[in-house]
Amino acid sequence: MPSPSVPSRSATVSGRALATLVAVAAVLIAAFVVAPPWLAASSSGGFADRRQLTEAVRKAFVEYWPSGSRDYSPDLRTVVE
């Protein structure tokens, strides 16, 4: 009869598996923290930060609103896309 104080072989995690899990966690954290702003800046018409995006929205909306047209102006279309 096996001793209850000795963990079974399937319950132990090797150092290599633990290192792999830590590496995968680090990559996922980087993907969720670092990648979104970088991807947004590269694919959103060059809006690298919140200030630039806010200024672009303000300028485009001020141009769009008094036009009376339901179609977006080219600047507003760029911001929305």
Backbone hydrogen bonds, N-H to C=O, Kabsch-Sander energy under -0.5 kcal/mol:
donor,donor_aa,acceptor,acceptor_aa,energy
6,V,3,S,-1.1
11,A,8,S,-1.1
12,T,8,S,-0.7
12,T,9,R,-0.7
18,L,14,S,-2.2
19,A,15,G,-2.4
20,T,16,R,-2.1
21,L,17,A,-2.3
22,V,18,L,-2.3
23,A,19,A,-2.3
24,V,20,T,-2.5
25,A,21,L,-2.3
26,A,22,V,-2.2
27,V,23,A,-2.2
28,L,24,V,-2.4
29,I,25,A,-2.4
30,A,26,A,-2.3
31,A,27,V,-2.3
32,F,28,L,-1.9
33,V,29,I,-1.9
34,V,30,A,-2.2
35,A,30,A,-1.5
38,W,34,V,-1.2
39,L,35,A,-3.1
40,A,36,P,-2.7
41,A,37,P,-2.3
42,S,38,W,-1.8
43,S,39,L,-1.6
44,S,40,A,-1.1
46,G,41,A,-0.6
48,A,46,G,-1.4
53,L,49,D,-1.9
54,T,50,R,-2.8
55,E,51,R,-2.3
56,A,52,Q,-2.1
57,V,53,L,-2.5
58,R,54,T,-2.6
59,K,55,E,-2.5
60,A,56,A,-2.5
61,F,57,V,-2.8
62,V,58,R,-2.4
63,E,59,K,-1.5
64,Y,60,A,-2.0
65,W,61,F,-2.9
67,S,64,Y,-1.2
68,G,64,Y,-0.6
68,G,65,W,-0.9
77,R,73,S,-2.7
78,T,74,P,-1.9
79,V,75,D,-1.8
80,V,76,L,-2.6
81,E,77,R,-2.5
